């Protein structure tokens, strides 16, 4: 990659990191988050903050861009490990660095999606799952004992919905880029033939 090609990419990465820092504050990601006592509050929670929306949509987008088994494996791994982190927290297991890990998930998963990073399906699933463990733990710390299952069902469903939005965006982007590339190639071929 030439120096001229790297500069716009580095500028884009810097802009993404700056926007993420503005939108997502580790101190606000999961402290004192309203009620966590019902299916409805579980549905609402992932939609209530930029950290959730960006990280979870990024997993779907990254999987959609990767294609193949990644389309379902990476989001499924995220939801499964989020539930594992939730269960760990409800049993009292403490995890260090939960808030920084959640903030980092937005940055790294966003970059992986933005740069369409190629990864083996297992590695992508493990990456998504690792970040999801922290998201799930934060959910588990917030919930009351009487509403474990409805709340978990709600945030799992909402998370899957955010993944689906990301997948749709990824598939749309792949199709649009393919059409643009095909059109450009056709124009170049017609210009070459007309000479």
Residue pairs with C-beta under 8 A, 6 or more apart in sequence:
1 9
9 115
12 114
13 111
13 114
13 115
16 107
16 110
16 111
16 114
17 107
20 54
20 103
20 106
20 107
20 110
23 50
23 54
23 106
24 49
24 50
24 51
24 54
24 103
24 106
25 103
26 99
26 100
26 102
26 103
27 99
28 49
29 49
29 51
29 99
29 102
29 103
29 138
30 98
30 99
30 102
30 138
30 139
30 141
30 142
33 45
33 48
33 142
34 41
34 45
34 48
35 41
36 42
36 45
36 139
36 142
36 143
36 144
36 147
36 151
37 143
37 144
37 146
37 147
37 151
38 147
38 150
38 151
38 154
39 150
39 151
39 153
39 154
40 154
41 147
41 151
41 154
42 150
42 151
42 152
42 153
42 154
42 155
42 156
42 157
42 158
43 154
43 155
43 157
43 158
44 154
44 158
45 52
45 139
45 142
45 154
45 155
45 158
46 52
46 53
46 56
46 155
46 158
46 159
46 162
47 53
47 158
47 162
50 106
51 102
51 103
51 105
51 106
52 135
52 159
52 162
53 162
54 106
54 109
54 110
55 102
55 105
55 106
55 109
55 110
55 131
55 135
56 78
56 159
56 162
56 163
56 166
57 162
57 163
57 165
57 166
57 169
58 106
58 109
58 110
58 112
58 113
58 166
59 74
59 75
59 78
59 109
59 113
59 128
59 163
59 166
60 74
60 75
60 162
60 163
60 164
60 165
60 166
60 167
60 168
60 169
60 170
61 113
61 166
61 167
61 169
61 170
61 173
62 70
62 74
62 109
62 112
62 113
62 116
62 117
62 124
62 128
62 166
62 170
63 70
63 71
63 72
63 73
63 74
63 75
63 124
63 163
63 166
63 167
63 170
64 71
64 166
64 167
64 168
64 169
64 170
64 171
64 173
64 174
65 113
65 116
65 170
65 173
65 174
66 74
66 116
66 118
66 119
66 121
66 124
66 170
67 174
68 121
69 121
70 119
70 121
70 124
70 125
71 167
71 171
73 121
73 124
73 125
74 121
74 124
74 125
74 128
75 128
75 160
75 163
75 164
75 166
75 167
76 125
77 125
77 126
77 128
77 129
77 132
78 128
78 129
78 131
78 132
78 159
78 163
79 132
79 156
79 159
79 160
79 163
80 129
80 132
81 128
81 129
81 130
81 132
81 133
81 136
82 132
82 133
82 135
82 136
82 139
82 155
82 156
82 159
83 136
83 152
83 156
84 133
84 136
85 95
85 132
85 133
85 134
85 135
85 136
85 137
85 138
85 139
85 140
86 136
86 137
86 139
86 140
86 143
86 152
86 155
87 136
87 140
88 95
88 133
88 136
88 137
88 140
89 95
89 136
89 137
89 138
89 139
89 140
89 141
90 140
90 143
90 145
90 148
93 137
95 133
95 134
95 137
97 134
98 134
98 137
98 138
98 141
99 138
101 131
101 134
102 131
102 134
102 135
102 138
104 131
105 131
105 134
105 135
108 127
108 131
109 127
109 128
109 131
111 117
112 119
112 127
113 166
113 170
119 127
139 151
139 152
139 155
143 151
143 152
